Amino acid sequence: MYSPQILVALFVLLLAVAIPLVSVAVQLMRLFRWSFLDDKASRGERPHFTGPVLALLFSGLAASDFTSYEPMRTIAELNPVPLAARAYFTVTMLVLAVLSWAYGGAVKKRLLHRLGITKR
């Protein structure tokens, strides 16, 4: 039997992957509704994916050491971080997931503006 700390950590990682996954699914449904069902004159702004997709990517990287399913097993094998530092890697990826969810759209806008693709 696992200790309570390990069970809590696994539950947190499950939530860290499940919440962005559900969010991306909801955004896809909103995009479908926005593009096909709504009136073009009153439909408003397109749904944004930057934050939830980046959060899903980083939380997937954080959970890659704890699952034995593909492609997570391959990602864990290709991870260049030493085994002694994997806990720090996991925490860092979870922090990046939260930050990318909060600031993903602003970073994307700034990057596209600096590349000259869009105007502010």
N, C-alpha and C positions, 0 to 999 in steps of 0.2 A: 504494500500500500504506500502511496505517496504521502509525503508530509503536507500539512496544510499550506505551507509557503509555496511549495511547488504547484499545488492545485490552484492557488490564487494567481500565480504567475501565468499558468497555462490559460486560465479563464480570462485574464487581462489580454493576453496575446490573441485569444479567440475573438474577443470584442474588438481589438485593434484591427483585425482583418475583416470581421463581419460588418462592422459599421460603415467603413468606406465602401465595401462591396455593395451593400444595400443602397448607399447613397448614389453610387454610380448607376445602379439599376433604376433608381427613381429618376435620376437626371436623364437617362436614356428614354424613359417613358415620357418625361416632360418634353424632351426634344421631339419625339414622335408626335405628341399632341401639338406642339408648337408648329411643326412643319406641315402637318397634314390637316388637322382638324380645326384650328383656330382661324378666325377671320384675319386676313393679312393686314387690314387697316388698323386693327385694334389688338394685335397679338403681343406687342411689346418686344422686350429684349430676349434674345436666344439664351437658353440655359447654359451655364458655364460648367466646365469639367475640370479645369486645371487643378484646383485644390483637392477634390476627392480622388482624382486619378493619381496624383503625386502621393497623397496619403496612403492609397492602396498599395502603391509601389513600395514605399518605405516600410509600411507595416508588414508587407509580404516578405521583404528582406529581413525584418526583425524576427519573423516567425519561421524563417527557413531552417534554422538549426533544430527546431522542435518538432518538425513533421517529417515523416518518412515517405511522403507521396511525391511523385514527380509533378512538376519540375523543381519543387523545393529541395529535394535531395541533391539534385545536380547543382543548384545554386549554392547549397551549403558546402559541397565539395569544392566548388570553384572559388569560394570565399578566401581572399588572401589574408584575412585577419587571423592571427594566431589563436589557438584554442584558449589560451590563458586570458585573452582580451575579448572573448566573445560576449560576455555579459555587458561590457562597456559598449560594444558594437550594437547589441540589441537595444539598450537604453538610448543610444544616440539615434538609431533609426526610428524609434518611437517618438523621440523629441522632434526629429525632422518631419515625421508624419503630421504631428500636431501643428508645427510651424508652417508646413506647406499647405495644410488645409486652411489655416488662418490667413496666410499672405500669398497664396499661390497666384491669385488673379492679379495682385499688384506687381508681383515679380514678372509675370508674363507681360503685362502692359509696359513696364519699364524696359524690359528686354526688347520687345518689338519696337518701342519708340527709339531706342538707341540704335537699332539696326536700320531704322528709317522705313519700316514697313507700315506703321500706323502713326497718326498724329494724336496728341493728347486731346 
